Amino acid sequence: MQRLVLNFFLTLFVTASLISCASVPQSGIVENDSYEWKNKSFELNSENAVFTATGEVTMWVDDVRYKGRFNGDYQAFSASPYKWRIIITGPFNMSVATVIINGLNAHIFHDDRWESKPWHEISNGLFNSYIDGNLFSVMLGGKFRFNGQCAGIGRNSELCRMNGIYYLMEGDKVVEIKSGELYAVLDEGRWIGVRDNRHAFIFRNKKVESLESLPEAIFDPMDDEEDEFDAL
């Protein structure tokens, strides 16, 4: 009965979200062989080496049951760019999924059970693309350490690259990221992800808090994990 009710609310919520999408933002990153690349190192949000962030998330769900655009909320906990616990909730604070990322390994709690897969597989299912831990840090307000190359491309603008990922900077702020077929653009406080000229995800940050530490246990799947919907 619980599963039927859960599926009903998810279907109802996603169906209500099937509205026309805004136009897909275009990438401003252009790779040019004439750029004068120079070695550069910098660090952003140094105070948020360990942090929590909350906000809104939009995912384009490609599932036979819930196909369409899903709008929800997220709460993320991070002990490093490669160690995350992300809780995604829907209407009525209903638990949709809990994701744990620990390096290349990941676990997702949904439909009352944990499932373990490589992070790139879970990422592709949730966000339509692989999202590197550094990308999460930049988009959600965490510490980001850059050690690569940058080239000036205009007044107060430069393009930086590290490990095959490009970062478009305006002053000391990242405004676009490009990683393979995915790019994400900062637009009016939202990070809008695009792949194959279609929306992949949207993150809108509401609050970021620096923490002293996080318990190691929250980055392991817990046998007694409860779906918040169980209490109804």
RASULPE-V7989 format. One record per pair of residues at least 24 apart in sequence whose C-alpha atoms are under 8 Angstrom apart, sorted by the first residue. I is the first residue (numbers start at 1). J is the second residue. D is the distance in Angstrom with one decimal. If there is no record, write none. Layout:
I_J_D / I_J_D
This chain:
2_230_7.5 / 3_111_7.7 / 6_229_7.7 / 10_66_6.9 / 10_90_7.9 / 11_65_7.0 / 11_66_5.6 / 13_70_7.4 / 13_91_7.3 / 14_66_6.2 / 14_67_7.4 / 14_68_6.0 / 14_69_6.0 / 14_70_5.3 / 14_71_7.7 / 15_66_7.8 / 15_68_6.9 / 15_69_8.0 / 17_68_7.2 / 17_69_5.6 / 17_70_6.3 / 17_71_7.1 / 18_68_6.0 / 18_69_5.9 / 24_194_7.2 / 24_197_6.9 / 24_198_6.5 / 24_199_6.5 / 25_185_7.2 / 25_192_7.8 / 25_194_7.7 / 27_176_7.8 / 27_183_7.0 / 27_185_7.3 / 28_168_7.9 / 28_176_7.6 / 29_159_7.6 / 29_166_7.8 / 29_168_6.7 / 29_176_7.6 / 29_178_7.4 / 35_151_6.0 / 35_152_7.6 / 35_153_7.6 / 36_151_5.5 / 36_152_7.5 / 37_149_5.8 / 37_150_5.3 / 37_151_4.7 / 38_149_5.2 / 38_150_5.4 / 38_151_6.3 / 39_147_7.7 / 39_148_5.7 / 39_149_4.3 / 39_150_6.4 / 40_146_7.8 / 40_147_6.0 / 40_148_5.6 / 40_149_5.3 / 40_150_6.3 / 41_145_7.6 / 41_146_5.3 / 41_147_4.4 / 41_148_6.4 / 41_149_7.9 / 42_145_6.1 / 42_146_5.3 / 42_147_6.8 / 43_143_7.2 / 43_144_5.6 / 43_145_4.4 / 43_146_6.0 / 44_142_7.9 / 44_143_5.7 / 44_144_5.1 / 44_145_6.5 / 45_141_6.8 / 45_142_6.0 / 45_143_4.6 / 45_144_6.6 / 46_142_7.8 / 46_143_5.1 / 46_144_7.3 / 47_143_7.0 / 47_210_6.5 / 48_141_7.4 / 48_142_5.1 / 48_143_5.1 / 48_209_7.5 / 48_210_5.0 / 48_211_7.3 / 49_78_8.0 / 49_79_6.7 / 49_80_6.3 / 49_142_6.3 / 49_143_4.9 / 49_210_7.5 / 50_77_7.8 / 50_78_5.7 / 50_79_4.6 / 50_80_6.4 / 50_142_7.5 / 50_143_7.9 / 50_210_6.1 / 50_211_5.3 / 50_212_6.5 / 50_213_6.2 / 50_214_7.4 / 51_77_6.0 / 51_78_5.6 / 51_79_6.9 / 51_142_6.8 / 51_208_7.0 / 51_209_5.5 / 51_210_4.4 / 51_211_4.9 / 51_212_8.0 / 52_76_5.4 / 52_77_4.5 / 52_78_6.4 / 52_208_5.8 / 52_209_5.4 / 52_210_6.6 / 52_211_7.2 / 53_77_6.7 / 53_140_6.6 / 53_141_7.6 / 53_205_7.3 / 53_206_7.6 / 53_207_5.6 / 53_208_4.4 / 53_209_6.4 / 54_205_6.2 / 54_206_5.7 / 54_207_5.3 / 54_208_6.7 / 55_203_7.2 / 55_204_5.6 / 55_205_4.5 / 55_206_4.6 / 55_207_6.7 / 56_203_5.9 / 56_204_5.1 / 56_205_6.6 / 56_206_7.5 / 57_201_7.3 / 57_202_5.6 / 57_203_4.7 / 57_204_6.4 / 58_201_5.5 / 58_202_5.0 / 58_203_6.7 / 59_126_6.9 / 59_127_6.1 / 59_200_6.7 / 59_201_4.9 / 59_202_6.9 / 60_127_7.3 / 60_128_7.6 / 60_199_7.3 / 60_200_6.3 / 60_201_6.6 / 61_126_7.3 / 78_142_7.9 / 78_214_7.9 / 79_213_7.2 / 79_214_6.5 / 80_143_7.9 / 81_133_4.8 / 81_134_5.5 / 81_136_7.3 / 81_137_5.8 / 81_142_7.6 / 81_143_7.5 / 81_144_7.6 / 82_133_5.1 / 82_134_7.6 / 83_133_7.9 / 83_219_7.1 / 84_219_6.8 / 85_218_7.0 / 85_219_6.2 / 93_228_7.8 / 94_228_6.0 / 94_229_5.6 / 95_227_5.9 / 95_228_5.4 / 95_229_6.3 / 100_219_5.9 / 100_220_7.1 / 100_221_7.4 / 101_219_7.3 / 102_219_7.0 / 107_221_6.8 / 112_226_7.3 / 112_227_6.4 / 114_221_7.0 / 127_200_5.7 / 127_201_5.7 / 128_195_7.7 / 128_200_5.3 / 128_201_7.5 / 129_182_6.8 / 129_195_7.4 / 129_200_7.0 / 135_177_7.6 / 138_174_7.5 / 139_191_6.4 / 139_203_7.5 / 140_203_7.9 / 140_205_6.5 / 140_208_7.8 / 141_208_6.7
